Amino acid sequence: MSENNASTESAALAPDLPVDGDFPPVRISVGELVAFACRRGDLVGDRAGGPSAQEGIRAHQRLQKKRPSGSEAEYPLQVEWRCDGQAVVLSGRVDILHPQTDLHRPVLLEEIKTTYVPPERLPDSARALHWAQLKVYGFCYLLQQRDERQKTAPDDRHIALQMLWYNLKEKKTYPELREFSWHELEAFTRAALREYLDWHRRWQQHRDQVRATARSQAFPFPEYRDGQRQLAVAAYRCMRDGGELLVEAPTGIGKTVSTLFPAIKALGEAEVDQLVYLTAKNSGRQVVRQTAARLHDNGLALSVLEIQARDKTCACSLGLCSRDEDNVCPRTRGFFDRLPEARRQLLGQPLLTPEVVADVADHLQLCPFELSLQMLPWADLVVCDFNYVFDPLVRLNVLQDQRQRRALLVDEAHNLGDRARGMFSAPLSRADSRRAAAACKGQQPTLRRAIQSLVRALDKWVSEQRDAGGQARAGDNPDIELWVTRLSETETRPAAVTRAAEKVATVVSQLWEQSQAPPEAIGDWLKALYRYLCIEPLAAEQHRCLTRVQHRDAPWQEQQLKLLCLHAGGYLQQVYQQFHALIAFSATLRPPNYVRHQLGLQPQSPYLQLPSPFQPQQLGTFLCPYVDTRYRARDRATDTLVDIIARVYQSRPGNYLVFFPSYRFMQQVAERFAERFPQLDLVQQQSGSSETERAAFLQCFTAGRRSLGFAIMGGVFGEGVDYVGEQLVGTIVVGVGLPQINEEQELLRETYDALDGSQSGAGFDFAYRYPGMTRVLQTAGRVIRTELDRGVVILVDRRFAEPFYRDLYPEHWRVQACGDGEALSSGLGRFWAETADVDPAGHTSPIAAQ
């Protein structure tokens, strides 16, 4: 029987139990023991491979129903045994037990394993792991029988163990029968437990040290900032009592230390067993690292593990190794033989950064990404991206185990709603599928035929939509047809497409099970296919099926089927239930009812809104309501915008960023500005820029520079970047940040309009205005980052003067409305004069010089 995903590596380990036999025993399941101590050989199945869990369950049930009379399915086993002075409780369920029918035949235990290939073609490591589990079951059964017979010695007892390999493709069972004595099974199990308990003692020593040093920790700064103590107290109570906490903490308050410090104190008091910190930004990881380093300097023994994306960690992706002739990474060969030594070297390391893990992985020739995943159960604080917790395709099983009391800290939580909708959406492209089929030509003919069948299923689905006579929502583009169907009923689901996709996945799984790999060129396409297969069973009322045809009258027409998630709150709530405590925080989480709905939080979840730690006079906020930046008015607004930008820069030369709602509008204003002020170089964000290009852009905004940058609101330069001091003295926000109007956004609006209760009819606010204002507030928050900063925010759009937007202003804003350019210049002049923040070099603005 399959117990738990092997990657959990004994997450149910009871770390608080002393090793002395007079104390309660260590409790562990058979599956966890085997996964930790008996796994050897190659790392197989690191891609989606082998039968799915549902296929395995169905096969188990079919075979169990065929068992003879008197046999028992899911036979429970639980024994207590002493190994090297340590009491251990082993438990599990064996698939089928056949009782002894005569004196010449021993009891028979059977374990069912599903495959796509005959068992002799399975990797040796997989077969050995399955047999290891069955052998420990055999040991437990004999020991359990001895205990029931009042400890009669079982030395002469034997048991028959049979592995039933069920080939799903052939629908055929391959039995493999062996007979073992008590001595053989006892020696095997004792060796596994010794390895496990040796690790347990090491882990226990580390955990005791963590808790002792956490209890003695003091706040790592001389004093709390305004609001920090309030946040820390609320966070600790949430950790202690469990539940959810939503916190809007303005920039500069120190959100990271104010949540991590009480979480670590709760870890020291054994209120929680592990902390999981989610951040989508590299800057967020860096702050966690710096906070942990400060606490380490104070004596904290905490082990912090950073999980980085596979493509940024994998040695093959980074060109550090090459796949062999079977397209297999050499670092996965013998992975589990070298893993124990790597674990020993990494346990208790204070900062398990990708660089630290990579050093050990390089030394032992292991995959660094997989090694970091193997260390997950043994880290006190895990730092990773949202998708490793919420994405149903890539989330980490070990973090779903509720036997550990975990606390989840979600930084920049305003991004989670949109990210989650993307995680629970899934597109399938006809053009990409055709390219994938072409890439398999000659190498994998069976896979190629399966993909071609999927292409035909997509074609048929489009024809069915046309034949059904439904209204195609073409929008403004006559070359595009779009059908939107609900997925709440069976007859509206693309069942034939799903069946064809499942056949492709089956062929790929058969390849992996035979240690073969599909062409590397179709890797990204396979990820999209697996996402579709993962999301399709989950899709219900909160989803729509979008069928889009582009270039409909051309022979190369493109077809795309997309399962679009309109609201992921229900899925997020299911994940929250697996954690003891959740704290979601950001500088922009308003209004609370909208945020709770987007994040799937309980309506009664506490909401903590903290004041800014900075003085209101540090920031000058100016409103220019005389400009209309709506789409149809942008040509008329261009010259006025150029004038505003020039006036802001002239008022106090320095580093400024101007944020626009679109690349087209940004380019239009940039060209006009360059015509009027050619002596001033502009720095512009480029669409699809690389990391190197983004770094070059940011390099222009250093202290002492006088850079004027044009960027996109809601982009990489408007969130998650700390512009400290002279790095940025002002931002100009052009427009109210509304998301682009398109069919998907309109479906969101329609869905929210149909909500019941107080939110009914709020579709435009939920789909456009609230997300837009979140972008504005994030952008404006780049200016003041420390107590010494001074700067200005210019809001350019008449809509900012409406009551809806005024109600969303931060409490520390002192907004000055300016009726024209002269009023703006006067207001800016007064602000800079009052802050006594003059240009230290006495330079003249190049615009003023003109």
Buried (B, 14 or more C-beta within 10 A) or exposed (E): BBBBBBBBBBBBBBBEBEBEEEEEBBBBBBBBBBBBBBBBBBBBBBBBBBBBEEBBEBBBEEBBEEBEEEBBBEBEBBBBBEBEEBBBBBBBBBBBBBEEEEEEEBBBBBBBBBBBBBBEEBBEBBBBBBBBBBBBBBBBBBBBBBBEEEEEEBEEBBBBBBBBBBBBBEEEEBEBEBBBBBEBBBEBBBEBBBBBBBBBEBBBEBBBBBBEBBEEBEBBEEEBBEBBEBBBEBBBBBBBEBBBBBBBBBBBBBBBBBBBBBBBBBBBBBBBBBBBBBBBBEEBBEBBBEBBBBBBEEEBBBBBBBBBBBEEBBBBEEEEBEBEEEBBBBBBBBBBBBBBEBBEBBBBBBBBBBEBBBBBBBEBBBBBBBBBBBBBBBBBBBBBBBBBBBBBBBBBBBBBBEBBBBBBBBBBBBBBBBBBBBBBBBBBBBBBBBBBBBBBEEEBEEBBBBBBBBBEBBEBBBEBBBEEEEEBBBEEEEEBBBBBBEBEEEEEBBEBBBEBBBBBBBBBBBBBBBBBBBBEEBEEBBBBBBBBBBBBEBBEEBBBBBBBBBEBEEEEBBBBBBBBBBBBBEBBBEBBEBBBBBBBBBBBBBBBEBBBBBBBBEEEBBBBBBBBBBEEEBBBBBBBBBBBBBBEEBEEBBEBBBBBBBBBBBBBBBBBBBBBBBBEBBEBBBEBBBEBBEEBEBBBBEEEBEEEEBEEBBEBBEEEEBBBBBBBBBBBBBBBBBBEBBBBBBBBBBBBBBBEEEBBBBBBBBBBBEBEEEBEEBBBBBBBBBBBBBBBBBBBBBBBBEEEBBBBBBBBBBBBBEEEBEEBBBEBBEBBBBEEBEBBBBBBBEBBEEBEBEEEEEEEBBBEEE
